[in-house]
Amino acid sequence: MAASRRGILGGAVLVAIGLAFMLQAVGLPNAASYLFITLGIAFAAAWWTGTRQYVYLVPAGVLLGFGLGLVIPTWLGLSAETAAPIFLGTLAAGLVAVFLLAPDRPLPLVIAGIVMLVTLVQLFLRIDLVPPMAQPFFVPVILIVVGAYLLVEPRTH
C-alpha cells in the first residue's frame, strides 16, 4: 500500500519563520517584514501542492500582499506618504488574486474593492474616507473580517 501524502503546511510555516529570522540575523533591512512574505509562500505552497483548500489560498494572498506592501517601499526608497498606498494596493492585489483563483467566492474581491477605493481616493483626491482616528484600525479590521469569514464559511469541497 502506498503511503498517503501528508500536508506540507506545518513544515512550510516553520521553514518560512526560519528564513525570515535568518534574514534578520544577516542584517537585511526591514527583515521582519519578510516573515509575511515567507508565510504567504508557505500557505501558497500548501494550497498548490494539496487539495487546493480555500483556507490556504486566502492567507496566501493576504500575507503575500501584506508582506510585499511592507517591503516594496523599502526596496524603492519611497516616502511614508507613498508607502501607505503601496501597502494598501498590494493588500488589495493579494485579495484580487484570491478571487481570480477562486471566482466562486466574491468576498475577497468586495474587500479588495473597498481597500482600493479608500487608497485611490486618498492618493488622488487627498480625501480621507477613513477618519484619521480610525485609520490605525483599518487594516486590522480587514484581517479580522477575512479571518472570521474563513472560520464561518461553509466547506464546499
N, C-alpha and C positions, 0 to 999 in steps of 0.2 A: 504494500500500500504506500502510495506517495504521500509525503508529508505536506500538509496544507501550508500555504504561505501565510506567515503572520504579518500583522500590520507593522509599518515602519515608523509610525508617528513618535512613539516613545524614544527610540534611538535617534531619530532625526532631530527631535527637540533638544536632546542632550548634546548632540554634535553642534547644533546651532548656538546653544548657550556657550559651549566651549569655544567655538570660533569667535563669538563676539567678545568674550573675555580675553582671548588670545590677542585680538586686535588692540584691546585696551592695554594689554601688557607690553606690546611692542610700540606703544605711544602714538597710535593713529588718532588724529584729531577727531573729536565727535564719535569716538568708538562705541559709546553706549548706544548710540542711535542705530548702529548696525545690528543690534540684538533684534530689533523689529524686522529687519530685512531677513536675517537668518531664520527667525521663527516663521516668517511668511514663506520662505523657501521650504522649510520643513513641512508645513501644512500643505503647500502645493505638491510636494513630492508624495505625501500621504494620499492626497486626492488623486494624483496622476497614476500612481502605481497600484492603488487599491480599487475599491468598488465605486469610485467617484462619488463619495458621500459629500453631500452639500455642506454638512457641518465641518468639513475640512476646507472646502472651497472658499467659504465666506471668510474665515480667519486668514486664509492665504491672501486673498485680495485686500482685505483691510490692513493686515500687518505689512504687506509689501508697500501699499500706498502710503501708509503712515511712516514707515521707515524711509522710503525714498523722499518723502516730503521733508524729513529732517536732514537728510544728507545732501540732497541736491543743492540747497543754498550754500552749504559748506564747500562743496566741490566747485561751485561757480563764484564764490566770494560775494554773495548777494547781501544786500542790506536787510535789516529786520522788516522794513516796510514791504519788501518784495518777497521775503521768505514766507510770510504768513499766507499769501495767496498761493504760493507754490505748494505749501504744505496741504492746504485745503484742496487744491486742484488734484494733487496726486492721491489724496484720500478718496476723492470722488472718482478718479480714474480707476482705482482699485475696485470700487463698488460697481462701476460700469463693466469692468472685466468679468466680475462675478455674474452679472446679468447676461452678458454675451455668452458665457459658458453654460448658463442655466436660465434660458429665457422664459421658462415656465414659472419663474418666481420673480415678480416685478419689484418687490420691496427694495432691493438694493439700488435699482435704477431710480426709484422715487427718492430715496435718501440722497443718492448722488446728485439728483437734480436740485434738491434743496441746498445742498452744500455748494454746488456750482453757482446757483442763483445768488446766495449770500456772498460768495467770493467775487463774482463778476460785478455785482452792484458796488461792493466795497472798493474793488480795484479801479473801475472805470468811472463810477459816479461819485465815489467818495461818500457814500451814504452807508451808515451802519444799520443793517437790518436787524442785527442782534445788538441790543443795547450794551454799552460798554461794561456795565456791571455783570451782565450775563455772559460775556464773551469767554471768560475762563472756563465756563461750564459747557460751551457749545460742543466741543469735540468729545468730552467725557459723556455727555448725554447721547451723542450719536453712537458711541461704542456700547453704552448700556442698552440702548434700544436695539441695536443689531444683535447683541449677545442675548438679550431677553427673547427676541424673535427666534433665535436658534433654539433656545430652551423650550419654547412652546409650539414651534412649528411642527405640524404632523409629519411623520415619516412617510415618504411617498415611494420609496424603493424597498 
